[in-house]
Amino acid sequence: MMEHSFILSLTQIPGIDPNLFSDDPASVATTIQLLLVLTVLSLAPSILIMMTSFIRIVIVLSFVRMGLATQTMPPNQVIIGIALFLTFFIMAPVFAQVNEQALTPFLDGELEQEEAFDLAVAPMKEFMANHTREKDLALFMGYAGLERPESLEDVPLTALVPAFAISELKTAFQIGFLIFIPFLVIDMIVSSVLMAMGMMMLPPIMISLPFKILLFVLVDGWYLVVQSLLLSFN
């Protein structure tokens, strides 16, 4: 019933024919374009995650929570929300360049769809290339049997995006390792003190948790973490 109503609503839109085997090529092309647009919109969250600074930010913030051992504090919604807003802040120059070079001229009818796409992809590729290790990019280029590119324009997105993703994962884990060190030292000190006092049955995490939170607050930990993330994208 719902499918029938959806098809009926499509037939009421001018220029949209839900029948892909129609005799009118123009209506079929319009329908295919609509399906492609809906597909892109459904993949928009994945595009935001894989082609921006979101990967590094959300992993580092998760490492901070794991180091503090505060379980679900801050909640996942807060971490993802902070990561999204930091992503928009860091990517603002890139998004502004995409809007100025591609989106606005395309909406004004000055560019064709393919030209607008190429101009929109260029700033994103430049951003990803600046934060992608050559070794990671060579892995995917070599697996695909592609020759060494002479310029950034010759690098396909199919190779650049996964290379950028694994480069961001490595960088995020390196930052996470540095974040864990002071928390690990506190846990070791508390465990040693409890063993020296003979309190074997008392979980060390119950004692170390308040000290880790106190230390994190005293050094203004969230400020330092966000500052490090921002500087890592310069």
For each residue, the residues with C-beta under 8 A, 3 or more apart:
1: 4 5
2: 5 6
3: 6 7
4: 1 7 8
5: 1 2 8 9
6: 2 3 9 10
7: 3 4 10 11 18
8: 4 5 11 12
9: 5 6 12 13
10: 6 7 13 16 17 18
11: 7 8 16 17 18
12: 8 9
13: 9 10 16
14:
15: 26 27 30
16: 10 11 13 27 30 31 34
17: 10 11 22 24 27 28 30 31
18: 7 10 11 31
19: 22
20: 28 31 32
21: 28
22: 17 19 27 28
23:
24: 17 27 28
25: 28 29
26: 15 29 30
27: 15 16 17 22 24 30 31
28: 17 20 21 22 24 25 31 32
29: 25 26 32 33
30: 15 16 17 26 27 33 34
31: 16 17 18 20 27 28 34 35
32: 20 28 29 35 36
33: 29 30 36 37
34: 16 30 31 37 38
35: 31 32 38 39
36: 32 33 39 40
37: 33 34 40 41
38: 34 35 41 42
39: 35 36 42 43
40: 36 37 43 44
41: 37 38 44
42: 38 39
43: 39 40 46 47
44: 40 41 47 48
45: 48 49
46: 43 49 50
47: 43 44 50 51
48: 44 45 51 52 54 87
49: 45 46 52 54 55
50: 46 47 55 161 164 165
51: 47 48 124 128 161 164
52: 48 49 55 87 90 91 127
53: 56 57 86 87 90 91 131 168 233
54: 48 49 57 58 83 84 87
55: 49 50 52 58 59 165 168 169 172
56: 53 59 60 168 171 172 175 229 232
57: 53 54 60 61 82 83 86 87 90 229
58: 54 55 61 62 79 80 83
59: 55 56 62 63 169 172 173 176
60: 56 57 63 64 172 175 176 179 225 228 229
61: 57 58 64 65 79 82 83 225
62: 58 59 65 66 79 176
63: 59 60 66 67 172 175 176 179 180
64: 60 61 67 68 179 221 222 225
65: 61 62 68 70 73 74 79
66: 62 63 69 180
67: 63 64 176 179 180 183 212
68: 64 65 73 183 209 212 213 216
69: 66 183 205 208 209 212
70: 65 73 74 209 213
71:
72: 75 76
73: 65 68 70
74: 65 70 78 79
75: 72 78 79
76: 72 79 80
77: 80 81
78: 74 75 81 82
79: 58 61 62 65 74 75 76 82 83
80: 58 76 77 83 84
81: 77 78 84 85
82: 57 61 78 79 85 86
83: 54 57 58 61 79 80 86 87
84: 54 80 81 87 88
85: 81 82 88 89
86: 53 57 82 83 89 90 226 229 230
87: 48 52 53 54 57 83 84 90 91
88: 84 85 91 92 95
89: 85 86 92
90: 52 53 57 86 87 230 233
91: 52 53 87 88 94 95 127
92: 88 89 95 96
93: 96 97
94: 91 97 98 123 124 126 127
95: 88 91 92 98 99
96: 92 93 99 100
97: 93 94 100 101 123
98: 94 95 101 102 103 119 120 123 124
99: 95 96 102 103 104
100: 96 97 103 104
101: 97 98 105 119 120 122 123
102: 98 99 105 106 111 116 117 119 120
103: 98 99 100 106 107 116 120
104: 99 100 107 108
105: 101 102 108 110 111 116 119
106: 102 103 109 110 111 113 115 116
107: 103 104
108: 104 105
109: 106
110: 105 106
111: 102 105 106 115 116 119
112: 115 116
113: 106 116 117
114: 117 118
115: 106 111 112 118 119
116: 102 103 105 106 111 112 113 119 120
117: 102 113 114 120 121
118: 114 115 121 122
119: 98 101 102 105 111 115 116 122
120: 98 101 102 103 116 117 123 124
121: 117 118 124 125 157
122: 101 118 119 125 126 152 153
123: 94 97 98 101 120 126 127
124: 51 94 98 120 121 127 128
125: 121 122 128 129 152 155 157 160
126: 94 122 123 129 130 152
127: 52 91 94 123 124 130 131
128: 51 124 125 131 132 160 161 164
129: 125 126 132 137 152 155 160 164
130: 126 127
131: 53 127 128 164 167 168 171 233
132: 128 129 136 137 160 163 164 167
133: 136 137 163 167 170
134: 137 138
135: 138 139
136: 132 133 139 140 163 164 166 167
137: 129 132 133 134 140 141 155 159 160 163
138: 134 135 141 142
139: 135 136 142 143 163
140: 136 137 143 144 158 159 160 162 163
141: 137 138 144 146 147 148 149 155 159
142: 138 139 145 146
143: 139 140
144: 140 141 156 158 159
145: 142
146: 141 142 149 156 159
147: 141
148: 141
149: 141 146 152 153 154 155
150: 154
151: 154
152: 122 125 126 129 149 155
153: 122 149
154: 149 150 151
155: 125 129 137 141 149 152 159 160
156: 144 146 159 160
157: 121 125 160 161
158: 140 144 161 162
159: 137 140 141 144 146 155 156 162 163
160: 125 128 129 132 137 140 155 156 157 163 164
161: 50 51 128 157 158 164 165
162: 140 158 159 165 166
163: 132 133 136 137 139 140 159 160 166 167
164: 50 51 128 129 131 132 136 160 161 167 168
165: 50 55 161 162 168 169
166: 136 162 163 169 170
167: 131 132 133 136 163 164 170 171
168: 53 55 56 131 164 165 171 172
169: 55 59 165 166 172 173
170: 133 166 167 173 174
171: 56 131 167 168 174 175 232
172: 55 56 59 60 63 168 169 175 176
173: 59 169 170 176 177
174: 170 171 177 178
175: 56 60 63 171 172 178 179 228 229 232
176: 59 60 62 63 67 172 173 179 180
177: 173 174 180 181
178: 174 175 181
179: 60 63 64 67 175 176 182 183 225
180: 63 66 67 176 177 183 184
181: 177 178 184 185
182: 179 185 186 215
183: 67 68 69 179 180 186 187 212
184: 180 181 187 188
185: 181 182 188 189
186: 182 183 189 190 208 211 212 215
187: 183 184 190 191 204 205 208
188: 184 185 191 192
189: 185 186 192 193 208
190: 186 187 193 194 204 207 208 211
191: 187 188 194 195 204 208
192: 188 189 195 196
193: 189 190 196 197
194: 190 191 197 199 200 202 204 207
195: 191 192 198 199 200
196: 192 193
197: 193 194
198: 195
199: 194 195 202
200: 194 195
201:
202: 194 199 206 207
203: 206 207
204: 187 190 191 194 207 208
205: 69 187 208 209
206: 202 203 209
207: 190 194 202 203 204 210 211
208: 69 186 187 189 190 191 204 205 211 212
209: 68 69 70 205 206 212 213
210: 207 213 214
211: 186 190 207 208 214 215
212: 67 68 69 183 186 208 209 215 216
213: 68 70 209 210 216 217
214: 210 211 217 218
215: 182 186 211 212 218 219 221
216: 68 212 213 219 221 222
217: 213 214 220 221
218: 214 215
219: 215 216 224
220: 217 223 224
221: 64 215 216 217 224 225
222: 64 216 225 226
223: 220 226 227
224: 219 220 221 227 228
225: 60 61 64 179 221 222 228 229
226: 86 222 223 229 230
227: 223 224 230 231
228: 60 175 224 225 231 232
229: 56 57 60 86 175 225 226 232 233
230: 86 90 226 227 233 234
231: 227 228 234
232: 56 171 175 228 229
233: 53 90 131 229 230
234: 230 231
